[in-house]
Amino acid sequence: SPLIPSFAQEFKSLRDELERCEFVAFDLEMSGLNNDPTTNQRILGLEPPWSRYQHYRKTASDFVTLQLGICTFSTEAGEGKEGKQSGGPPYLSARPFSFHCFPGRQGRDPGDRVVSFQASSTRFLSEHKFNFNKALINGLNMMTYEEENHMIRDHEDKLKRIDESTSGSSRVLPTKHWDITWLAQVKKLCQGLLERSQKGTAEAPKDTKSEENAKKNPDSAGKFETIESEEDCLKAQDCLRLTPKNGFQRKLVYDLICHEFPTLHAKKAEIKDNKPPAMLVFVMTKEEIEAARAQAITKKRQKFAEEMADRIGLRAVLEAI
C-alpha cells in the first residue's frame, strides 16, 4: 500500500492470526474524547455503564483515530525436552499489531474531512512520545461505505463518458479562437499522418516548441502550443506526438479522431515528468483500435480497484476483526 509501506504484509499476518486466535484485544489512540467542556466527569462517573458509554460514543464521534493497536491471543502447546511439542504445559501466546491512522484525500475522492483535536488529548499523546508525523504522513486512511459507493458511481460515470466519447455518440466543439486554431493544426497533422502511412513513409513525433511560438506571437503565449510540421517529427513510426495545454484540448483531440479519423487512435503518453501529458496518435486498424480501447478500460478498472483498496484502509482491518 502506498499509504503505509508495510500495511499489505501486516494485514496478511493479522488475518492469519485472527483465523487461529481465541480472542482479540484492541486499543485506540484518538485526537480527543469529549467535545463538551461543560461535562462534569465526577457526576458522569456515577452514571450506569451504558449511559457513560452512550455519552462518550456520541462525543468521541467528532474525533479521529490516530493509532489502532490490536493484539491476538492463542493457546500454544507447551514444549518438552529438546524443544519437542510435548510434555510442557500449554501457554498463551500474544501477537501485537499497530496501525497509524489518519484520514487522507487523494484526487477528487470525498475523503477530505475536517479533523478536530482536543487540547488535553493532544498534550497527553505528546507527553507520551506519540509520533504525530508518522500518523499524519503515513497514516492509514479509512473510507466509509457511503464514500465508497459515491466513488464507485463517479468512476462508472467517468467510464461511461469515455465510452460515449470514443464511440462517437457525443462531441465537444471549441469556441475560443486559440482552441479552434490548435484543433485545425491537429487535423492537418492527422491528415498528413494518414497520407504518409499510406505511402509507407510515416514519421514519428517530435515535441513542440512553445517558447519559439511565444516569441513570434506574444499574444498566444500560455494559451496554446503550435505543433511542428510533419517534417520535424521523429522518423520510422506511424505516430504523432501532440502537446495539448489542458484536459479540454485533449478532449478535442479524442473527439476529432473519433468522428473524422476512424483509422487513428489517440492515447496519453506514459511519461511521468511530462506536464501537461503529451498525446500519441497512431495509425491502427479498426480491430486494433477496439482492442486498445478495451485494454485501456480494463487498466482503468484495475487501477481504480487498487486505489479503493488503499483508501478503504482501516475499515478492512476492522472488518477482518
Beta strands, then each sheet from edge to edge (+ up, - down):
strand 1: 23-30
strand 2: 65-78
strand 3: 88-100
strand 4: 239-242
strand 5: 264-268
strand 6: 279-283
sheet 1: 1+ 2- 3+
sheet 2: 4+ 6- 5+
end
